[in-house]
Amino acid sequence: MKIGFIGVGTIATCIIEGFCGFGEEHYFFLSPRNAAKSAELAAKYGNITVCESNQNVVDESDVVFIAMLSPNCPEILRGLDFRSDQQIVNVVANIPPEDIRDAIGDVGGFSHVIPLPAIQHREGPIAAYPESMFLRELLSPLGTLVFADILDDIRTMQSITALIAAFYDTLHNLTIYAETQGLARDKAASFMSAFFSSLCKNFEKTSYEELAAEMTLGGLNMMALDLLKKNNVTKAWADVMMPVMERIKKA
Ligand SMILES: NC(=O)c1ccc[n+]([C@@H]2O[C@H](COP(=O)([O-])OP(=O)(O)OC[C@H]3O[C@@H](n4cnc5c(N)ncnc54)[C@H](OP(=O)(O)O)[C@@H]3O)[C@@H](O)[C@H]2O)c1
């Protein structure tokens, strides 16, 4: 497949690495900006061409990823001629996808996708709307594809991604605690990585009620939960979601 990228910054690079770092089955056509990143990718992989213009990317591609960061993104897209047989995958998260859709005009298909940088390692979630066989075949090798039923579900998933920094900060504080107890940072990181990953996997498969029932009455987990609840810590994570969501909706 011929895949174009308009905008080659952080997230586009991660997506391209996710495709190319595991085999070169597609051909990629990159916009000239950002020149340094595009050139670096083209030097690294044999199936990447840096185009002379954004229109050139559109002309060469069956699928076009919109991955630029510009307040003028809709105007820039309005200046391009897309074809009615093309699939457009929008990853722009700071402008309403409805505005991007309108600017692009009549195309074969339009999807809105929110990947995370972990896509470069073929890990992490990819929120996508609407569900389609096209997106399933294209993106499911790159991570855990979660299709939204309605566009607003993408915004809900996007709001949860605002917790990355808070999550790392929590892990960092736990590491500092572990170090004060004499546990080396790398051992603490390995242990926490396996520990929290396994908890997340359990949570996906099991109801909250069943998981709560596993807690020993009066045990250490109950003690830690009670202490955190006294400070509203566990619910505070969910409480910050509404302000985050309001900002996403205002974008
Ligand atoms: N980073 C993430 O984890 C992430 C995740 C999901 C979604 N997103 C969304 O993806 C979009 C891009 O984010 P990013 O983090 O990749 O930003 P970024 O690293 O700043 O990259 C944006 C790129 O867009 C390019 N650009 C600006 N105007 C352009 C134009 N007219 N034509 C072609 N390219 C143009 C910039 O080129 P120059 O460098 O030459 O200015 C830059 O390389 C944003 O809407 C963001 O919300 C990001």
The ligand as an SDF file (V2000), in Angstrom:
LIG
                    3D

 48 52  0  0  0  0  0  0  0  0999 V2000
    2.6510   13.4540   20.0730 N   0  0  0  0  0  0  0  0  0  0  0  0
    1.6820   12.5860   20.4240 C   0  0  0  0  0  0  0  0  0  0  0  0
    1.8650   11.7130   21.2830 O   0  0  0  0  0  0  0  0  0  0  0  0
    0.3470   12.6290   19.7280 C   0  0  0  0  0  0  0  0  0  0  0  0
   -0.5470   11.5540   19.8980 C   0  0  0  0  0  0  0  0  0  0  0  0
   -1.7820   11.5730   19.2140 C   0  0  0  0  0  0  0  0  0  0  0  0
   -2.1180   12.6620   18.4270 C   0  0  0  0  0  0  0  0  0  0  0  0
   -1.2230   13.7040   18.3180 N   0  0  0  0  0  0  0  0  0  0  0  0
   -1.6190   14.8430   17.4850 C   0  0  0  0  0  0  0  0  0  0  0  0
   -0.8870   14.7720   16.2690 O   0  0  0  0  0  0  0  0  0  0  0  0
   -0.6390   16.0970   15.7740 C   0  0  0  0  0  0  0  0  0  0  0  0
    0.8630   16.2670   15.5860 C   0  0  0  0  0  0  0  0  0  0  0  0
    1.4740   16.1730   16.8650 O   0  0  0  0  0  0  0  0  0  0  0  0
    3.0360   15.9420   17.0240 P   0  0  0  0  0  0  0  0  0  0  0  0
    3.2580   15.6980   18.4870 O   0  0  0  0  0  0  0  0  0  0  0  0
    3.5450   14.9440   16.0480 O   0  0  0  0  0  0  0  0  0  0  0  0
    3.5770   17.4090   16.6740 O   0  0  0  0  0  0  0  0  0  0  0  0
    5.0420   17.8430   16.1510 P   0  0  0  0  0  0  0  0  0  0  0  0
    6.0670   16.9100   16.6630 O   0  0  0  0  0  0  0  0  0  0  0  0
    5.1790   19.2900   16.4720 O   0  0  0  0  0  0  0  0  0  0  0  0
    4.9430   17.6320   14.5830 O   0  0  0  0  0  0  0  0  0  0  0  0
    4.0680   18.3540   13.8000 C   0  0  0  0  0  0  0  0  0  0  0  0
    4.6640   18.4820   12.4350 C   0  0  0  0  0  0  0  0  0  0  0  0
    3.7370   19.1830   11.5950 O   0  0  0  0  0  0  0  0  0  0  0  0
    4.5490   19.8520   10.6570 C   0  0  0  0  0  0  0  0  0  0  0  0
    3.8030   20.8710    9.9340 N   0  0  0  0  0  0  0  0  0  0  0  0
    3.3680   22.0800   10.3810 C   0  0  0  0  0  0  0  0  0  0  0  0
    2.7630   22.7450    9.3780 N   0  0  0  0  0  0  0  0  0  0  0  0
    2.8280   21.9420    8.2780 C   0  0  0  0  0  0  0  0  0  0  0  0
    2.3960   22.0600    6.9400 C   0  0  0  0  0  0  0  0  0  0  0  0
    1.7670   23.1460    6.5090 N   0  0  0  0  0  0  0  0  0  0  0  0
    2.6330   21.0410    6.0960 N   0  0  0  0  0  0  0  0  0  0  0  0
    3.2540   19.9120    6.5000 C   0  0  0  0  0  0  0  0  0  0  0  0
    3.7070   19.7490    7.7690 N   0  0  0  0  0  0  0  0  0  0  0  0
    3.4870   20.7480    8.6330 C   0  0  0  0  0  0  0  0  0  0  0  0
    5.6810   20.4180   11.4730 C   0  0  0  0  0  0  0  0  0  0  0  0
    6.7750   20.7380   10.6220 O   0  0  0  0  0  0  0  0  0  0  0  0
    7.9280   21.7500   11.1050 P   0  0  0  0  0  0  0  0  0  0  0  0
    8.6730   20.9840   12.1720 O   0  0  0  0  0  0  0  0  0  0  0  0
    8.7150   21.9970    9.8850 O   0  0  0  0  0  0  0  0  0  0  0  0
    7.2180   22.9520   11.6730 O   0  0  0  0  0  0  0  0  0  0  0  0
    5.9870   19.2680   12.4200 C   0  0  0  0  0  0  0  0  0  0  0  0
    7.0060   18.4340   11.9470 O   0  0  0  0  0  0  0  0  0  0  0  0
   -1.2390   17.0570   16.8220 C   0  0  0  0  0  0  0  0  0  0  0  0
   -2.5540   17.4150   16.4370 O   0  0  0  0  0  0  0  0  0  0  0  0
   -1.3080   16.2100   18.0740 C   0  0  0  0  0  0  0  0  0  0  0  0
   -2.3410   16.6390   18.9470 O   0  0  0  0  0  0  0  0  0  0  0  0
   -0.0100   13.6980   18.9200 C   0  0  0  0  0  0  0  0  0  0  0  0
  1  2  1  0
  2  3  2  0
  2  4  1  0
  4  5  1  0
  4 48  2  0
  5  6  2  0
  6  7  1  0
  7  8  2  0
  8  9  1  0
  8 48  1  0
  9 10  1  0
  9 46  1  0
 10 11  1  0
 11 12  1  0
 11 44  1  0
 12 13  1  0
 13 14  1  0
 14 15  2  0
 14 16  1  0
 14 17  1  0
 17 18  1  0
 18 19  2  0
 18 20  1  0
 18 21  1  0
 21 22  1  0
 22 23  1  0
 23 24  1  0
 23 42  1  0
 24 25  1  0
 25 26  1  0
 25 36  1  0
 26 27  1  0
 26 35  1  0
 27 28  2  0
 28 29  1  0
 29 30  1  0
 29 35  2  0
 30 31  1  0
 30 32  2  0
 32 33  1  0
 33 34  2  0
 34 35  1  0
 36 37  1  0
 36 42  1  0
 37 38  1  0
 38 39  2  0
 38 40  1  0
 38 41  1  0
 42 43  1  0
 44 45  1  0
 44 46  1  0
 46 47  1  0
M  CHG  2   8   1  16  -1
M  END
$$$$
